[in-house]
Amino acid sequence: MLSRHEKRNYIGNEKIWVGTYENLHNLSHWHMDNEIIFVTKGNAKVSLNGETRYVEQGQAVFCQSGTLHYINGEKDSLIDIFLFDNNLVEDITSRYVLADPVLKGNYNLDYFFDLIKNELANREDFYESRTNALIIYLISDIFRREHTQQLTDSTEKLNKSEGKTISGYKELLNHIDQSYEYLTFKDAATYMGLSETYFSKLFKNLCGMTFSQYLNVVRIEKAIELLSSKNSYSMTEIASTCGYSSIRHFNRSFLQITGYSPSALPSDYQLDFKQFKTVTDSFNPTLDESKLIT
């Protein structure tokens, strides 16, 4: 699926990963780690639970554990990513949230990034404790200096309401994966208990594409699986199985998404959106156009 759960596998006992991306574009996803997104060159669009922030060079965003998000960096942009286990700072994040995820203060993130990167690269004695301590210091400083909201009964109710919507969206992704051949826009809106107008806006904000675009990509991915299988399906059978009422519509969608007609698809072809299984699987949400440079 396009919106998926990411699970970061750390190398050792440290609970931190850092990296710099050029042209970072990733799919809508979530993880149980916290993340700091620091734009060091250019600009980026960052979506957090459907709310879009435009982040300029020198600005950073704190993405709290469980937040559905995606990042679209502009051409030639550079973005530093800090990803770390929520357990390191749970005494803070379980009681407070930032009023605005875009950080207002200067926290010398480039300095912390280099320190952590060097510790993880050199792996000298006690590097795990040192990197963990650096993150704890950084997050405590951020939550001390930024405007925060304490998690009271009222804010918890609001968070639960928002969380219910996000949870319903994640469940819908599984439902689409199971029912893509016959599911309609109206069915999806009904599944989430929303009006079609509100559902349309919500889905695009959360996913980064419209429902029809998303459904088409899922259906074409399924068609590619059938074409690659050892079974001898006719094009009409594949089109019908994947939810297309006409072979013409199927061919047009296939060409638009893959750049090939179904009959001319290379045997080793892989769709750029390569993570199409279930939302409970872990995956790497970063698209091929992004370049990890450190």
Protein Blocks (a to p, Z undefined) as FASTA:
>chain_A
ZZdcdddddfblcfcdcdddehiacdddddfbdcddddfehcddddeehiacdddehiac
dddehiacdddddehiacddddddfklmmmmmmmbccfblbdfbdehlmmmmmmmmmmmm
nopghklmmmmmmmmmmmmmmmmmmccddddfklmmmmmmmmmmmmmmmmmmmmmmmmmm
mpcfklmmmmnopafklmmmmmmmmnopafklmmmmmmmmmmmmmmmmmbdcdfklmmmm
nopabfklmmmmmmmmnopafklgcfkbccfblcccbfkbccdfbdfkbccfZZ
